[in-house]
């Protein structure tokens, strides 16, 4: 089970990094790119890579091979990302319209 948990955590961080880098390259989404790591419990390293925040990676929740907590966390992250997708695009569209 531990190997699968690490695989999921690594894939999540990789995909999250891709998403944030993509958002950073879009001026209308740069604020979201800055906020997203905090919302999802990760931090950006000087190298540009991401890691779990110490309070998440620590002995509680995700850090201790506790697979059910990982699944709950990922479910919450998915819900947050869906909510962001639903609410952020109309805001970004209205900002673009105001700039024109």
PESULQUI-V169283 format. One record per residue. N is the residue number from 1. RES is the residue in one letter. SS is DSSP state (a for helix, b for strand, c for the rest). PHI is phi in radians with two decimals (999 if undefined). Layout:
# PESULQUI-V169283
N;RES;SS;PHI + N;RES;SS;PHI
This chain:
# PESULQUI-V169283
1;X;c;999 + 2;X;a;-1.04 + 3;X;a;-1.06 + 4;X;a;-1.12 + 5;X;a;-1.07 + 6;X;a;-1.09 + 7;X;a;-1.09 + 8;X;a;-1.15 + 9;X;a;-1.08 + 10;X;a;-1.13 + 11;X;a;-1.12 + 12;X;a;-1.06 + 13;X;a;-1.09 + 14;X;a;-1.11 + 15;X;a;-1.17 + 16;X;a;-1.12 + 17;X;a;-1.07 + 18;X;a;-1.05 + 19;X;a;-1.09 + 20;X;a;-1.14 + 21;X;a;-1.09 + 22;X;a;-1.12 + 23;X;a;-1.14 + 24;X;a;-1.09 + 25;X;c;-1.47 + 26;X;c;-1.92 + 27;X;a;-0.92 + 28;X;a;-1.26 + 29;X;a;-2.06 + 30;X;a;-1.11 + 31;X;a;-1.14 + 32;X;a;-1.12 + 33;X;a;-1.06 + 34;X;a;-1.28 + 35;X;a;-1.51 + 36;X;a;-1.01 + 37;X;a;-1.01 + 38;X;a;-1.14 + 39;X;a;-1.12 + 40;X;a;-1.83 + 41;X;c;1.35 + 42;X;b;-2.18 + 43;X;b;-2.33 + 44;X;b;-1.57 + 45;X;c;-1.48 + 46;X;c;-0.97 + 47;X;c;-1.27 + 48;X;c;1.67 + 49;X;c;-1.42 + 50;X;b;-1.98 + 51;X;b;-2.49 + 52;X;b;-1.16 + 53;X;c;-1.11 + 54;X;a;-1.06 + 55;X;a;-1.26 + 56;X;a;-1.54 + 57;X;a;-1.30 + 58;X;c;-1.06 + 59;X;c;-1.19 + 60;X;c;-1.75 + 61;X;a;0.89 + 62;X;a;-1.36 + 63;X;a;-1.28 + 64;X;c;-1.76 + 65;X;c;0.10 + 66;X;c;-1.92 + 67;X;a;-0.97 + 68;X;a;-1.02 + 69;X;a;-1.15 + 70;X;a;-1.09 + 71;X;a;-1.13 + 72;X;a;-1.11 + 73;X;a;-1.06 + 74;X;a;-1.14 + 75;X;a;-1.10 + 76;X;a;-1.14 + 77;X;a;-1.10 + 78;X;a;-1.07 + 79;X;a;-1.09 + 80;X;a;-1.08 + 81;X;a;-1.14 + 82;X;a;-1.14 + 83;X;a;-1.12 + 84;X;a;-1.07 + 85;X;a;-1.07 + 86;X;a;-1.21 + 87;X;a;-1.68 + 88;X;a;-1.33 + 89;X;a;-1.06 + 90;X;a;-1.07 + 91;X;a;-1.14 + 92;X;a;-1.08 + 93;X;a;-1.09 + 94;X;a;-1.20 + 95;X;a;-1.15 + 96;X;a;-1.11 + 97;X;a;-1.11 + 98;X;a;-1.14 + 99;X;a;-1.24 + 100;X;c;-1.40
